[in-house]
Amino acid sequence: MQAPTGIPAPFVHESSYIDEDVAIGAGTCIWHFSHVLGGCRIGERCTIGQNVMIGPDVLVGNDCRIQNNVSLYKGVELEDGVFCGPSSVFTNVLNPRAEVSRRDEFRPTQVRRGVTIGANATIVCGAELGPYCFIGAGAVVIGDVPAHALMVGVPARRIGWMSRAGEKLGEDLICPRSGERYRLAAFGGLELL
């Protein structure tokens, strides 16, 4: 895992396990008691917290933050800039039973660029989380989420819109931090003007 000259090499804490056939990008840090299974690809400048399990065959983009006690199962794909809060949960089958093998029923979960997932939120497999949506702590997402949607509750429902900067938008759809302007898009989410 040697990085080119001038680019920081990945850091893996000595208590963590990295299986064979894993790619970890420059500047990524993997902290205590984590396990990355074979076939995973982790981008550059990511932070992987303590007691995180990734894989097998999971894709993690650049600049992602995966907090403590998160498991990313086969079928989960994180694009760039995704934040997974502590103990957030991803499922891989809809109706698990200990006595019934469902390995051929894993459903993919797409987490698009810039998504924030709050602590203890659950993402049921098969969902697509649109770019820059914001999943509140403890929410349970059971279906697709539009771009920039603010989702809370069990099951999660949209209560507003969020900007790329992570600010709740008012009725004018102007970000109070950046001044960026948004509009409703044909696909049900927001888009930047």
Phi, psi and omega in degrees: 000050181276130179268153176301157181306133179088350179249128183296134178291158174298149175246129176234119179299145185298341180274356182263157180244131176239116180288174176289161179060047175237136175248129179234125184285161180303141176079000179279140178242131177241118189267196194303139167060030178261161182222124176248117184275164184305149177084000181279149175232117181244130185286193182275151172058033176270155171239120179250117185286194182281146174057044178256139176241128181232122170117182005279164172059035179265142176252129177236126182285190178283153171060031177271151176236114180245110186283179186302147171063039176249139174242125176252107185273166176308133182104345178272134175228123177255126173280185183298147170071025180273138176247121175250111182292166183305135176060021172292151191236135171243132174264165176236347172227157183280323186225072185291147171221134179300327185269000181235121178287128180234023183300337178271005181246010178303137179247141180287149176232118181258122178246107188283174186307136170075009181292143171245130177241119184287167180304138175063013175286152178241131178247109180285137186303154180092354182274153169242122179262115185294160183307136173061018174288164185227115181260116183293158179304133176079358180291155175239109183269121184246002180200186182297150180237129180290160178304134175071006181289142171260115187244133177218161171097178181229110349291160184295141176224154182281128177242003181172195182231150179237146177275171175299333181276001178081025179253140176290135182268143174275187181299334180282351180056037176247129180290124180290341180271312188257340185082000179297144181250141181237164173216158176294137182256161182298333183274006175098353177252202175252160172220151180286137176281000000 
